[in-house]
């Protein structure tokens, strides 16, 4: 399979920090309770910026690192489950802000699996020489969907954006994507349309009274136990599948960058795979769960710290609402 390589990475993290003590002021919780169950100490909240602004800043930094002009970007793919508009696509708003006037644009929503989905899509476009430079932006503002009266979920999520600029390469790349739509109620956020259409009737019957409370209609809903059970097995299966596809063993991986949903999920999944902790990168302690932005933000941290070496085999693995899951392995 034709490979891809990173020309540059970038990220944007909001200035406002909500540590665990701040959450103890609004819900019945504590720093110790949160950290023991999640591995999270703090998360960043975009209190005064829209999501597309965060995405554009991450994109600009990726282009700066790559030393590539915005006008040389051929395609922008944005992964987000928290767009500021139903339409236009957030990729179009980012295109405007960064000046990528020659780029085609579209958005992808596979929730927290979004960055991996975008890698899979970008590789296919680059392999056919349809485009030369593809910009992926994963931008998420979960704070606008979270119910801050629900102590089980509000403590998990933050806001951030990550971006990568990709081009075609002879280096190895493999990807694997999967979904289990039957389990969608384990993690969802329903759109609550406000309509004045005079012919509408009561559509609650269609939804079988599933969304019969204010919280279910307006906020992110999560069944923590169901998500944990799914995530551990899905992440392990995705890594095994993508490694087998590439014809090598999990032991050959140099680094795993997982979706940062919960430290216990990461530890259990990598334990099942037999991957030692020193090969697994986590930043959940200071970032929380920023959905599809988790992996590219972590990747940018690693590049910035000089921890990515040429020839490394890096595995990205995640899961999200849908329920979706996937993994990709790149040789850098």
N, C-alpha and C positions, 0 to 999 in steps of 0.2 A: 504494500500500500504506500502511495506517495506520502511523504511526510510534510510537516510544517515546522517552522521555527519562530521564536520570539524575536522581534526586532526591538521591542521596547515594552516596558510595563509602567503603570502608574496607578495611583489611588488617591482618594479623597476621604478624609475622616473628619466629621464635624468637630468643632471645638468644644461644645458642651459635653461634659462627662457626667453620667449618672452612675455613681457607684452604689454598692449594695445598701449603704446606710441611707441614701436618698429614698430607696424603695421601702425601707423600714419605716419611713415617715408617712407613707401613703397606704401601705397594706400591712397585714400581720405577718411579718417575716423578719429575718435578721441576716447579717453578713454571713454568719456561720451556716445557717440553714441553706442559703442560696449556694454558697461555695461548695459545700459538701455534696449537694445533689446535682450540681451543674458544672462546676469548675469555673464559674464566672465571678469576677470581682467588680467589673465595670463594663459599661457600654456607652457609645456615643450617640447623641440624639441631635438631629438636624432641626433645631428649634426655629430657625429663621430662613431656611433655604429650601426650595423645591427639589424634588428628586432629580429632575433633568439637569439642574445646576451642578449637583454633585457629580453626575455622570460626565458632564462636559469638562469639569476640572480634572477628573481622573484621565479622561481621553487626552487632554492637552499635555498632561505630564508624560503619558505614554509616548506621545509623538515627540516631545522634547527629548526623552531618553533615547528614542530611536533615531533622532536627527532626521526625521522625515516630515515634509510639509503636509499640512492638512489637505491641500489640493491634490496630493498624490495618493490619498486614500480612495480606494475603488468601491468599498462596501463597508457600511457600518451595521453591525448586528448588535442590538441591545437585548440583554436578558433582564427582565424585571417582572415582578408580580405586584408592584406598587406604583403603577404609572400615575402621573399627575393628570393626565387626560385619557379619556377613552380613545380619542383621536384628536390630533395627529399622533402617529407613533412617536415614542420618545426619541428614537433614533433620528427622526427629522428635526426635532428641537435641538438635539446635540449637534447635528450637522450644521445648523445655523450658527450656534454659539462658537464652534471651533473653526468655521469657515471651510468645511470639507465639501465645497460646492460640486465636485465631480463624483461624489459617492452615491451609490444606491443605498437605500435604507429600509430596514424592517426590524420588528421586535419579535422576541420569543418569550413565551411564558410557560416554563415547566418548573416554576417555583424555584426551590433551592437547588435543583439539578440544572438550572438554566445555563450556567457557564460551561458545563460539560456538553450540553446540547449544542451550544454555540461553537465550541471547538469542533464537534462532529460536522456541523454544517459548513463551517469555514474551510475545513480540510477538503471537503468535496468540491467546493467552488475553486479552491486553489489548485487541486489536482487536475482539473480540466482546463486550467489556464484561462478561466472566465475572468478572474481578477488577479491582480498582482499583490496588492496590499489590502488586508482585511482587518478592520478595527472592531474588536469585541469590547463592549462596555457592559458591565454588570452593575446596576445601580439599584439600591433598595432602601426604601424609607418605611420600615415596618412600624415605626412609631405612630403612623397615621392609621394603622389597622388594629393596633393592640388595645385590649380592654384593660385600662390601668386600675380597675377594681378587682381583677382576677389575679391573685398572687401566684397561681401556678404557671401562668403564661407571660405576664407582663415583664417578669424578671429576665426573660430569655433573650429578648430581641433588641437590636440596635439598628443604626443607620450607617451606611457607608457606600462607596463605589470603588470598583476596581476596573482597570482596562488593560488590554494587551493589543499590540499591533503584530500581526502575523504575515508571513510570506511563505511561499513554497520552499521545500527543502528535500534533500535526499535522505534526511534522518528519519528514523523509524517513528511511526505513529499508528496507534490502534485505539479504537473506541467501542464502547458497548453501551446501549441504552435500553431501558425497560420500563414497564409501567404496570400497575395493578389498580385499574379504575374502580374495581369493586370496593376498594377500601377508601374511597374519597372522603367519607365522613370523619376519618381519623384526623384530618387536617384541612381546613377550608376557611375561606373568607367570602361570604356571599355579597354580590352587588345588590345594594338596596336602591333600586331605581325609584326616583320621584317623578311620577308621570301625571299629566292632566288629560290623558287620552279619555274621551267621554264614553268609549265603548268597552273599556276594560271591565271585566268581572273579577271575582275573587279567585286568584290563582293558587291560594294556599293548598287547595285540594291536590293540585299537581305535585306540590312538594311534600304531600303526605304529612303536613304539620311538622316537618323537620325543623323549620326555621320559624318557630312560633313565639320567640321571645325577642326583646330588643337586642340583647347581646348576640344572639344567633343571626340576626339580620344585619348587624352593623359592624361586628368585630371578628378578628381572627379567632377561630375555634380549634382546639386541639385536644385529642384524647392521648395524653402522655404515655400511658401504658401501651396502647396500640402502636403508636409511632415508634416507641423504643423497640418493641418486638420486631416490627417490620424493618426498621433501619439497620439493626445489627446484622440480620441475615441478608438483607438486600445489598448492603455495602460489601460484605464478604463475598457474596455470589458475583457481584459486578467485577470485583478485582480478579477473582479466579477466571471469569469468562474473558476479560480483556487480556489477561496474561496468556491464557491458552490460545487466544486468537493470534497473538504475536509470536507464539512458539517458544516462550520461555517461562521459567518458574517464578513464583512470587518472591522467592529468595533473591532473585537477581535485581529486584528493585532497589534503587539507591535511596529514594525518598518517596514518602506518601504524604500528600496534602489533602486531608479529608474535609468535607463540609463540617463546619464548626457549630453543631447543634447542641451537643451535650458531651462533656468530657467522658462520661461513663459509656456513652454509645461508642465513641471513638476507641476507647480502651478495650471494650468487649469485642468489637468487630476486628480490630487488629490482633487481638489475642487469638481469635478463631483462625486468623490467617497465619499466625506464627510470625508476625512482623514485630521486631523489637522496638521499644519505645523511642530509641535514639534515631530511628529511621522515619519517625512520624512527627510532622510539624503541626503544632497547635498554637493559636493565638486567642483562643476563646476567653482566656482570663481577662484580657483587656479590651476585647471587641464584642463579646457576646455573639449571638447568631444574627448575621446580616444577610441571610438567605443566599441568593446566587452570587453576592459580592464576596462571600467568605473566602473562596479559593483564590480569586485574582488579587484580593488585598493581601492575603498571606504570601502569595507568590511575589508580589512587589516588595514585601518586607524582606524576603529571602534574597532577592536580587540586590536590594539596597545594602544588605549586610554582607554581601560577597559570599553567600553560602551555596550558590548555584554554580557548579563546575561543568565545564564542557564534557560531554559524553555521558553525563548522568542520565539514568532512566527514572523519570518522575511519574508517579501515578496520582491522578486526581480522581477522587471518588466522592459521591454524594447521593443524597436522596431528598425528596421534597413532596409537597402536596401533589395529589393526583391519584394515587401515590406514584411518584416517578423515582427512578434511580438510574445511575450510570457511572461509568468510569472511563478514563482515557489514560493512555501511557504515551509519553513523549520522550524522545531522546534529545537532550539539549546540546 
